[in-house]
Amino acid sequence: MRITRRKVVGFFIISVVALVLLVTFSNIVIINSTKAAIYNQIEDFPEDYPVALLLGTSEYTIKGRTNLFFKYRIEAAAALYHNKKIKHIIVSGDNSLLEYNEPRQMFKALVKLGIPDSAITLDFAGFRTLDSVVRCKEVFGQNNFVIISQRFHVERALFIANKFNINAIAYAAQNPPEKYAFKTQLREYLAKTLAVIDVYILNTKPKFLGEKENVSF
């Protein structure tokens, strides 16, 4: 069977259109299905979610500057704690390399803002958002918790939580300025698509679970 240039071009166009539709559909579904569970103001935040899951990112950018995504997430978690909205924080992030330790960075930053170390649990196996969310339930025994990150991120985290029958809500940390966050938010469009593929098609599980750990508060 001869493959003509027209067929190749036609297949390419169909593939691009299908990808665009998939990305658009995934983002619409995730955003619309989670918006009711996202809080932006502390005064509106309920008090029956004592445990928070703080999603990780690096403290510094590639250029060595303070990462505003990190800074604002830490400040959001500290504000919830000091306003007695939460009692314990699970910091979950990537620790796959010896010189890169997101949970330890978050732990130190929270302590600097007055959070006692007894109120913080470190999860070193939060390699992906899916890992962090599912491990919070399966490893740390929490099925009712608040997820803290920027809004575009907690939308995806809540979607994953819903699919794993987790009763979660979210607190949206401040977003960095639009120009600062543009590349990250652009990547998030594809990340939401991958989240749909993970839960609906691939049935993806966390990379590592391990033994259960007790969280006391």
C-alpha positions in Angstrom: 0.0 0.0 0.0 1.4 3.3 -1.1 1.5 6.1 1.5 1.1 9.4 -0.3 2.1 12.8 1.0 -1.5 13.8 1.1 -2.3 10.9 3.5 0.6 11.8 5.7 -0.5 15.4 5.9 -4.1 14.3 6.5 -3.0 12.0 9.3 -0.9 14.8 10.9 -3.8 17.3 10.8 -6.2 14.7 12.3 -3.6 13.9 15.1 -3.1 17.6 15.9 -6.9 18.2 16.0 -7.4 15.2 18.2 -4.7 16.3 20.6 -6.1 19.8 20.9 -9.6 18.4 21.6 -8.2 16.1 24.2 -6.2 18.9 26.0 -9.3 21.2 25.9 -11.6 18.5 27.1 -9.3 17.5 30.0 -8.8 21.0 31.2 -12.5 21.8 31.0 -13.5 18.7 32.9 -10.9 19.1 35.7 -11.5 22.9 36.2 -15.3 22.6 36.3 -15.4 19.5 38.5 -13.1 20.9 41.2 -13.9 24.7 41.4 -16.5 24.2 44.2 -13.9 22.7 46.5 -11.3 25.4 46.2 -11.0 28.2 48.8 -9.2 31.5 48.4 -9.9 33.3 51.6 -9.0 32.1 55.1 -12.2 33.5 56.6 -14.3 31.2 54.3 -12.2 28.1 55.0 -14.0 25.3 57.0 -12.4 24.1 60.2 -13.1 20.3 59.9 -10.0 19.5 57.8 -7.2 19.4 60.4 -4.6 17.9 58.1 -3.0 19.7 55.1 -1.1 18.3 52.2 1.4 20.8 51.0 2.6 20.0 47.4 6.2 20.4 46.8 8.3 22.5 44.5 11.9 23.7 44.6 12.8 26.6 46.9 14.9 28.2 44.2 14.7 28.7 40.5 17.3 27.4 38.1 19.0 30.9 38.2 19.2 30.6 42.0 16.5 33.1 42.8 13.6 32.5 45.3 10.9 30.5 43.7 7.7 32.5 44.2 5.6 29.3 43.8 7.4 27.9 46.8 7.3 31.1 48.8 3.5 31.6 48.4 2.7 27.9 49.2 4.7 28.1 52.4 3.0 31.3 53.4 -0.5 29.9 52.6 0.2 26.8 54.8 1.5 28.9 57.6 -1.5 31.3 57.4 -3.9 28.4 57.7 -2.0 26.9 60.7 -1.7 30.2 62.6 -5.4 30.9 62.0 -6.2 27.5 63.6 -7.7 26.2 60.4 -5.3 23.2 60.3 -3.4 21.3 62.9 -0.8 19.3 60.9 1.0 19.7 57.6 2.3 16.8 55.4 5.0 18.2 53.1 5.3 16.1 50.1 7.8 16.4 47.3 10.6 15.0 45.3 13.7 13.6 46.9 14.9 11.5 44.1 18.4 13.1 44.0 20.8 13.4 46.9 21.2 17.2 46.3 17.5 17.9 45.7 15.1 17.6 48.7 11.8 19.5 48.4 10.3 18.1 51.7 13.3 19.2 53.7 13.3 22.7 52.1 9.6 23.1 52.9 10.1 21.8 56.5 12.8 24.4 57.2 10.7 27.2 55.6 7.7 26.4 57.7 9.7 26.2 60.9 11.0 29.7 60.1 7.5 30.9 60.0 6.7 29.6 63.4 5.3 26.1 62.6 6.5 23.6 65.3 8.3 20.7 63.9 5.9 18.4 65.7 3.2 19.7 63.4 5.0 18.7 60.2 5.4 15.3 58.6 7.8 14.8 55.7 6.8 12.7 52.7 10.0 12.1 50.6 8.2 10.0 47.9 6.0 12.7 46.4 7.6 12.3 43.0 4.4 13.4 41.2 1.2 15.1 42.3 -0.6 11.7 42.0 2.0 10.1 44.3 1.6 12.9 46.9 -2.2 12.7 46.9 -2.6 8.9 47.0 0.2 8.5 49.5 -1.5 10.9 51.9 -4.4 8.4 52.0 -2.6 5.1 51.7 0.6 5.8 53.7 -0.4 8.5 56.1 -4.0 7.4 56.7 -5.7 10.6 55.8 -9.0 10.6 53.8 -10.1 14.1 54.7 -7.5 16.8 54.1 -6.9 20.1 52.4 -4.5 20.4 49.5 -2.3 23.5 49.3 -0.7 24.9 46.1 -1.5 27.4 43.4 -5.0 27.1 42.0 -4.0 25.6 38.6 -2.2 22.9 40.6 -4.8 22.1 43.2 -7.4 21.7 40.4 -5.4 18.7 39.1 -4.7 17.4 42.6 -8.4 17.5 43.6 -9.3 15.7 40.4 -6.9 12.9 41.3 -8.2 12.8 44.8 -11.8 12.5 43.6 -10.9 9.5 41.4 -9.3 7.8 44.4 -12.3 8.4 46.6 -10.5 10.9 48.8 -12.6 13.6 50.5 -10.3 16.6 49.8 -10.7 20.3 49.5 -8.1 22.9 48.5 -6.7 26.2 49.5 -5.3 28.2 46.6 -2.0 29.9 47.4 -1.2 33.3 45.8 -0.1 33.1 42.2 3.1 34.8 41.1 2.8 37.6 38.5 1.4 36.5 35.2 4.7 36.8 33.2 6.5 34.9 36.0 4.0 32.0 35.9 3.3 31.8 32.2 5.5 28.8 31.3 4.4 26.9 34.4 0.7 27.5 33.7 1.3 26.6 30.0 2.8 23.2 31.1 -0.2 22.7 33.3 -2.5 22.4 30.3 -0.6 19.2 29.3 -0.3 18.1 32.9 -4.1 18.1 33.3 -4.3 16.0 30.1 -1.8 13.5 31.5 -3.8 13.4 34.7 -6.9 12.3 32.8 -4.9 9.7 30.9 -3.4 8.4 34.2 -6.7 7.9 36.0 -9.0 6.9 33.1 -6.7 5.0 30.8 -3.4 3.9 32.4 -4.8 3.4 36.0 -1.5 4.8 37.2 -0.4 4.1 40.8 2.2 5.8 43.0 5.8 4.9 42.2 6.3 3.9 45.9 4.0 3.3 48.8 5.9 1.5 51.6 4.9 1.1 55.2 2.1 3.1 56.8 3.1 6.1 59.0 1.1 7.6 61.8 0.2 11.3 61.8 -0.8 12.6 65.2 -2.2 16.1 65.9 
